[in-house]
Amino acid sequence: MSKEKVIKKIPIEEVIEYFRSEGMELSKEEAELIMEFLYNLTLMVIKKYFDIDQK
């Protein structure tokens, strides 16, 4: 019995501000692509290592 994995989305404005504070300027589209990749990667890791139905 597996629950659907849901990850809280970080507002794009916060993502842009974080990267700006680290010295990188991103457009809204670039920040959205980065976050989409990171969300997908996170879900894959959770499924692979923490989903008890997979074992």
Distance bins in CASP14 RR format, pairs under 12 A and 6 or more apart:
PFRMAT RR
TARGET T0000
AUTHOR 0000-0000-0000
RMODE 2
METHOD distances of the structure
MODEL  1
1 51 0 0 0 0 0 1 0 0 0 0 0
1 52 0 0 0 0 1 0 0 0 0 0 0
1 53 1 0 0 1 0 0 0 0 0 0 0
2 46 0 0 0 0 0 1 0 0 0 0 0
2 47 0 0 0 0 1 0 0 0 0 0 0
2 50 0 0 0 0 0 1 0 0 0 0 0
2 51 1 0 0 1 0 0 0 0 0 0 0
2 52 1 0 0 1 0 0 0 0 0 0 0
2 53 1 0 1 0 0 0 0 0 0 0 0
2 54 0 0 0 0 1 0 0 0 0 0 0
2 55 0 0 0 0 0 1 0 0 0 0 0
3 46 0 0 0 0 0 1 0 0 0 0 0
3 47 0 0 0 0 0 1 0 0 0 0 0
3 50 0 0 0 0 0 1 0 0 0 0 0
3 51 0 0 0 0 1 0 0 0 0 0 0
3 52 0 0 0 0 0 1 0 0 0 0 0
3 53 0 0 0 0 1 0 0 0 0 0 0
4 43 0 0 0 0 0 1 0 0 0 0 0
4 46 0 0 0 0 0 1 0 0 0 0 0
4 47 0 0 0 0 0 1 0 0 0 0 0
4 51 0 0 0 0 0 1 0 0 0 0 0
4 53 0 0 0 0 0 1 0 0 0 0 0
5 39 0 0 0 0 0 1 0 0 0 0 0
5 40 0 0 0 0 0 1 0 0 0 0 0
5 42 0 0 0 0 1 0 0 0 0 0 0
5 43 1 0 1 0 0 0 0 0 0 0 0
5 44 0 0 0 0 0 1 0 0 0 0 0
5 45 0 0 0 0 0 1 0 0 0 0 0
5 46 1 0 1 0 0 0 0 0 0 0 0
5 47 1 0 0 1 0 0 0 0 0 0 0
5 48 0 0 0 0 0 1 0 0 0 0 0
5 50 0 0 0 0 1 0 0 0 0 0 0
5 51 0 0 0 0 1 0 0 0 0 0 0
5 53 0 0 0 0 0 1 0 0 0 0 0
6 39 0 0 0 0 0 1 0 0 0 0 0
6 42 0 0 0 0 0 1 0 0 0 0 0
6 43 0 0 0 0 1 0 0 0 0 0 0
6 46 0 0 0 0 0 1 0 0 0 0 0
7 35 0 0 0 0 0 1 0 0 0 0 0
7 36 0 0 0 0 0 1 0 0 0 0 0
7 38 0 0 0 0 1 0 0 0 0 0 0
7 39 1 0 1 0 0 0 0 0 0 0 0
7 40 0 0 0 0 1 0 0 0 0 0 0
7 41 0 0 0 0 0 1 0 0 0 0 0
7 42 1 0 1 0 0 0 0 0 0 0 0
7 43 1 0 0 1 0 0 0 0 0 0 0
7 44 0 0 0 0 0 1 0 0 0 0 0
7 45 0 0 0 0 0 1 0 0 0 0 0
7 46 0 0 0 0 1 0 0 0 0 0 0
7 47 0 0 0 0 0 1 0 0 0 0 0
8 14 0 0 0 0 0 1 0 0 0 0 0
8 35 0 0 0 0 0 1 0 0 0 0 0
8 39 0 0 0 0 0 1 0 0 0 0 0
8 42 0 0 0 0 0 1 0 0 0 0 0
9 15 0 0 0 0 1 0 0 0 0 0 0
9 32 0 0 0 0 0 1 0 0 0 0 0
9 35 1 0 0 1 0 0 0 0 0 0 0
9 36 0 0 0 0 0 1 0 0 0 0 0
9 38 0 0 0 0 0 1 0 0 0 0 0
9 39 1 0 0 1 0 0 0 0 0 0 0
9 42 0 0 0 0 0 1 0 0 0 0 0
10 16 0 0 0 0 0 1 0 0 0 0 0
10 17 0 0 0 0 0 1 0 0 0 0 0
10 18 0 0 0 0 1 0 0 0 0 0 0
10 19 0 0 0 0 0 1 0 0 0 0 0
10 31 0 0 0 0 1 0 0 0 0 0 0
10 32 0 0 0 0 0 1 0 0 0 0 0
10 34 0 0 0 0 0 1 0 0 0 0 0
10 35 1 0 0 1 0 0 0 0 0 0 0
10 36 0 0 0 0 0 1 0 0 0 0 0
10 38 0 0 0 0 1 0 0 0 0 0 0
10 39 0 0 0 0 1 0 0 0 0 0 0
10 42 0 0 0 0 0 1 0 0 0 0 0
11 17 0 0 0 0 1 0 0 0 0 0 0
11 18 0 0 0 0 0 1 0 0 0 0 0
11 28 0 0 0 0 0 1 0 0 0 0 0
11 31 0 0 0 0 1 0 0 0 0 0 0
11 32 0 0 0 0 0 1 0 0 0 0 0
11 35 0 0 0 0 1 0 0 0 0 0 0
12 18 0 0 0 0 0 1 0 0 0 0 0
12 19 0 0 0 0 0 1 0 0 0 0 0
12 26 0 0 0 0 1 0 0 0 0 0 0
12 27 0 0 0 0 0 1 0 0 0 0 0
12 28 1 0 1 0 0 0 0 0 0 0 0
12 29 0 0 0 0 1 0 0 0 0 0 0
12 30 0 0 0 0 1 0 0 0 0 0 0
12 31 1 0 1 0 0 0 0 0 0 0 0
12 32 1 0 1 0 0 0 0 0 0 0 0
12 33 0 0 0 0 0 1 0 0 0 0 0
12 34 0 0 0 0 1 0 0 0 0 0 0
12 35 1 0 0 1 0 0 0 0 0 0 0
12 36 0 0 0 0 0 1 0 0 0 0 0
13 19 0 0 0 0 0 1 0 0 0 0 0
13 20 0 0 0 0 0 1 0 0 0 0 0
13 26 0 0 0 0 0 1 0 0 0 0 0
13 28 0 0 0 0 1 0 0 0 0 0 0
13 31 0 0 0 0 1 0 0 0 0 0 0
13 32 0 0 0 0 0 1 0 0 0 0 0
13 35 0 0 0 0 0 1 0 0 0 0 0
14 20 0 0 0 0 0 1 0 0 0 0 0
14 21 0 0 0 0 0 1 0 0 0 0 0
14 26 0 0 0 0 0 1 0 0 0 0 0
14 31 0 0 0 0 1 0 0 0 0 0 0
14 35 0 0 0 0 1 0 0 0 0 0 0
15 21 0 0 0 0 0 1 0 0 0 0 0
15 22 0 0 0 0 0 1 0 0 0 0 0
15 24 0 0 0 0 0 1 0 0 0 0 0
15 26 1 0 0 1 0 0 0 0 0 0 0
15 27 0 0 0 0 0 1 0 0 0 0 0
15 28 0 0 0 0 1 0 0 0 0 0 0
15 29 0 0 0 0 0 1 0 0 0 0 0
15 30 0 0 0 0 1 0 0 0 0 0 0
15 31 1 0 1 0 0 0 0 0 0 0 0
15 32 0 0 0 0 1 0 0 0 0 0 0
15 33 0 0 0 0 0 1 0 0 0 0 0
15 34 1 0 0 1 0 0 0 0 0 0 0
15 35 1 0 1 0 0 0 0 0 0 0 0
15 36 0 0 0 0 0 1 0 0 0 0 0
15 37 0 0 0 0 0 1 0 0 0 0 0
15 38 0 0 0 0 1 0 0 0 0 0 0
15 39 0 0 0 0 0 1 0 0 0 0 0
16 22 0 0 0 0 0 1 0 0 0 0 0
16 23 0 0 0 0 0 1 0 0 0 0 0
16 24 0 0 0 0 1 0 0 0 0 0 0
16 25 0 0 0 0 1 0 0 0 0 0 0
16 26 1 0 1 0 0 0 0 0 0 0 0
16 27 0 0 0 0 1 0 0 0 0 0 0
16 28 1 0 0 1 0 0 0 0 0 0 0
16 29 0 0 0 0 0 1 0 0 0 0 0
16 30 0 0 0 0 1 0 0 0 0 0 0
16 31 1 0 1 0 0 0 0 0 0 0 0
16 32 0 0 0 0 1 0 0 0 0 0 0
16 34 0 0 0 0 1 0 0 0 0 0 0
16 35 0 0 0 0 0 1 0 0 0 0 0
17 23 0 0 0 0 0 1 0 0 0 0 0
17 24 0 0 0 0 0 1 0 0 0 0 0
17 25 0 0 0 0 0 1 0 0 0 0 0
17 26 0 0 0 0 1 0 0 0 0 0 0
17 28 0 0 0 0 0 1 0 0 0 0 0
17 31 0 0 0 0 1 0 0 0 0 0 0
18 24 0 0 0 0 1 0 0 0 0 0 0
18 25 0 0 0 0 0 1 0 0 0 0 0
18 26 0 0 0 0 1 0 0 0 0 0 0
18 31 0 0 0 0 1 0 0 0 0 0 0
18 34 0 0 0 0 0 1 0 0 0 0 0
18 35 0 0 0 0 0 1 0 0 0 0 0
18 38 0 0 0 0 0 1 0 0 0 0 0
19 25 1 0 0 1 0 0 0 0 0 0 0
19 26 1 0 1 0 0 0 0 0 0 0 0
19 27 0 0 0 0 0 1 0 0 0 0 0
19 28 0 0 0 0 0 1 0 0 0 0 0
19 30 0 0 0 0 1 0 0 0 0 0 0
19 31 1 0 0 1 0 0 0 0 0 0 0
19 34 0 0 0 0 1 0 0 0 0 0 0
19 35 0 0 0 0 0 1 0 0 0 0 0
20 26 1 0 0 1 0 0 0 0 0 0 0
20 27 0 0 0 0 0 1 0 0 0 0 0
20 30 0 0 0 0 0 1 0 0 0 0 0
20 31 0 0 0 0 0 1 0 0 0 0 0
24 30 0 0 0 0 1 0 0 0 0 0 0
24 31 0 0 0 0 0 1 0 0 0 0 0
24 34 0 0 0 0 0 1 0 0 0 0 0
25 31 0 0 0 0 0 1 0 0 0 0 0
26 32 0 0 0 0 1 0 0 0 0 0 0
26 33 0 0 0 0 1 0 0 0 0 0 0
26 34 1 0 0 1 0 0 0 0 0 0 0
26 35 0 0 0 0 0 1 0 0 0 0 0
27 33 0 0 0 0 1 0 0 0 0 0 0
27 34 0 0 0 0 0 1 0 0 0 0 0
28 34 0 0 0 0 0 1 0 0 0 0 0
28 35 0 0 0 0 0 1 0 0 0 0 0
29 35 0 0 0 0 0 1 0 0 0 0 0
29 36 0 0 0 0 0 1 0 0 0 0 0
30 36 0 0 0 0 0 1 0 0 0 0 0
30 37 0 0 0 0 0 1 0 0 0 0 0
31 37 0 0 0 0 0 1 0 0 0 0 0
31 38 0 0 0 0 0 1 0 0 0 0 0
32 38 0 0 0 0 0 1 0 0 0 0 0
32 39 0 0 0 0 0 1 0 0 0 0 0
33 39 0 0 0 0 0 1 0 0 0 0 0
33 40 0 0 0 0 0 1 0 0 0 0 0
34 40 0 0 0 0 0 1 0 0 0 0 0
34 41 0 0 0 0 0 1 0 0 0 0 0
35 41 0 0 0 0 0 1 0 0 0 0 0
35 42 0 0 0 0 0 1 0 0 0 0 0
36 42 0 0 0 0 0 1 0 0 0 0 0
36 43 0 0 0 0 0 1 0 0 0 0 0
37 43 0 0 0 0 0 1 0 0 0 0 0
37 44 0 0 0 0 0 1 0 0 0 0 0
38 44 0 0 0 0 0 1 0 0 0 0 0
38 45 0 0 0 0 0 1 0 0 0 0 0
39 45 0 0 0 0 0 1 0 0 0 0 0
39 46 0 0 0 0 0 1 0 0 0 0 0
40 46 0 0 0 0 0 1 0 0 0 0 0
40 47 0 0 0 0 0 1 0 0 0 0 0
41 47 0 0 0 0 0 1 0 0 0 0 0
41 48 0 0 0 0 0 1 0 0 0 0 0
42 48 0 0 0 0 0 1 0 0 0 0 0
42 49 0 0 0 0 0 1 0 0 0 0 0
42 50 0 0 0 0 0 1 0 0 0 0 0
43 49 0 0 0 0 0 1 0 0 0 0 0
43 50 0 0 0 0 0 1 0 0 0 0 0
43 51 0 0 0 0 0 1 0 0 0 0 0
44 50 0 0 0 0 0 1 0 0 0 0 0
44 51 0 0 0 0 0 1 0 0 0 0 0
44 54 0 0 0 0 0 1 0 0 0 0 0
45 51 0 0 0 0 0 1 0 0 0 0 0
46 52 0 0 0 0 0 1 0 0 0 0 0
46 54 0 0 0 0 0 1 0 0 0 0 0
47 53 0 0 0 0 1 0 0 0 0 0 0
47 54 1 0 0 1 0 0 0 0 0 0 0
47 55 0 0 0 0 0 1 0 0 0 0 0
48 54 1 0 0 1 0 0 0 0 0 0 0
48 55 0 0 0 0 0 1 0 0 0 0 0
49 55 0 0 0 0 1 0 0 0 0 0 0
END
